[in-house]
Amino acid sequence: MSLQNSSTDKVEVIRQPQQLPCSYIDAHGREVQITEEMIQGACAELEQKLVKPAQQG
């Protein structure tokens, strides 16, 4: 048995997105599940606050 890989050997890795439940504890001590919509909203808010560097000219 050979442990060498030839240049014709290919390994294809397919990754499936994992749906892991994530949550945080709110000010009232309740567990709140973090949704994709919450993350998208936070990203959009950060993009609006992004300060772009001045262009050099």
VENNORSUL-V710802 format. One record per residue. N is the residue number from 1. RES is the residue in one small letter. PHI is phi in degrees with one decimal (999 if undefined). PSI is psi in whole degrees, 0 to 359 (* if undefined). D_LAST is the distance of its C-alpha to the last C-alpha in Angstrom with 2 decimals. Layout:
n=N res=RES phi=PHI psi=PSI d_last=D_LAST
n=N res=RES phi=PHI psi=PSI d_last=D_LAST
//
This chain:
n=1 res=m phi=999 psi=133 d_last=62.40
n=2 res=s phi=-100.6 psi=138 d_last=59.10
n=3 res=l phi=-98.3 psi=3 d_last=56.17
n=4 res=q phi=-84.4 psi=143 d_last=53.75
n=5 res=n phi=-97.4 psi=131 d_last=51.26
n=6 res=s phi=-87.2 psi=164 d_last=51.08
n=7 res=s phi=-68.7 psi=347 d_last=47.91
n=8 res=t phi=-91.1 psi=349 d_last=49.50
n=9 res=d phi=-73.7 psi=134 d_last=49.96
n=10 res=k phi=-129.1 psi=142 d_last=47.56
n=11 res=v phi=-122.0 psi=124 d_last=47.33
n=12 res=e phi=-109.5 psi=126 d_last=45.84
n=13 res=v phi=-109.3 psi=124 d_last=45.04
n=14 res=i phi=-112.8 psi=121 d_last=44.99
n=15 res=r phi=-106.6 psi=132 d_last=43.93
n=16 res=q phi=-97.7 psi=133 d_last=45.15
n=17 res=p phi=-61.9 psi=138 d_last=43.27
n=18 res=q phi=-96.8 psi=139 d_last=45.41
n=19 res=q phi=-103.2 psi=85 d_last=46.31
n=20 res=l phi=-95.0 psi=129 d_last=46.88
n=21 res=p phi=-69.6 psi=127 d_last=47.88
n=22 res=c phi=-124.4 psi=144 d_last=45.66
n=23 res=s phi=-150.6 psi=168 d_last=46.43
n=24 res=y phi=-134.0 psi=165 d_last=45.94
n=25 res=i phi=-100.2 psi=123 d_last=48.38
n=26 res=d phi=-80.4 psi=181 d_last=47.76
n=27 res=a phi=-63.3 psi=340 d_last=48.73
n=28 res=h phi=-98.4 psi=8 d_last=52.26
n=29 res=g phi=81.5 psi=11 d_last=52.78
n=30 res=r phi=-92.0 psi=145 d_last=52.58
n=31 res=e phi=-83.8 psi=125 d_last=51.02
n=32 res=v phi=-119.1 psi=124 d_last=48.37
n=33 res=q phi=-73.2 psi=136 d_last=47.24
n=34 res=i phi=-84.9 psi=126 d_last=43.49
n=35 res=t phi=-105.4 psi=164 d_last=42.75
n=36 res=e phi=-61.9 psi=324 d_last=39.97
n=37 res=e phi=-61.4 psi=322 d_last=39.32
n=38 res=m phi=-64.3 psi=317 d_last=38.79
n=39 res=i phi=-67.6 psi=317 d_last=36.24
n=40 res=q phi=-61.2 psi=319 d_last=34.40
n=41 res=g phi=-63.9 psi=318 d_last=34.40
n=42 res=a phi=-64.8 psi=320 d_last=33.07
n=43 res=c phi=-65.1 psi=318 d_last=30.21
n=44 res=a phi=-63.1 psi=319 d_last=29.36
n=45 res=e phi=-63.3 psi=318 d_last=29.49
n=46 res=l phi=-64.7 psi=320 d_last=27.15
n=47 res=e phi=-62.4 psi=323 d_last=24.61
n=48 res=q phi=-67.0 psi=329 d_last=24.77
n=49 res=k phi=-89.5 psi=357 d_last=24.16
n=50 res=l phi=-65.5 psi=129 d_last=21.22
n=51 res=v phi=-101.1 psi=117 d_last=18.19
n=52 res=k phi=-85.4 psi=142 d_last=15.05
n=53 res=p phi=-65.5 psi=148 d_last=12.33
n=54 res=a phi=-65.2 psi=143 d_last=9.30
n=55 res=q phi=-79.1 psi=138 d_last=6.26
n=56 res=q phi=-85.1 psi=135 d_last=3.74
n=57 res=g phi=-142.5 psi=* d_last=0.00
//
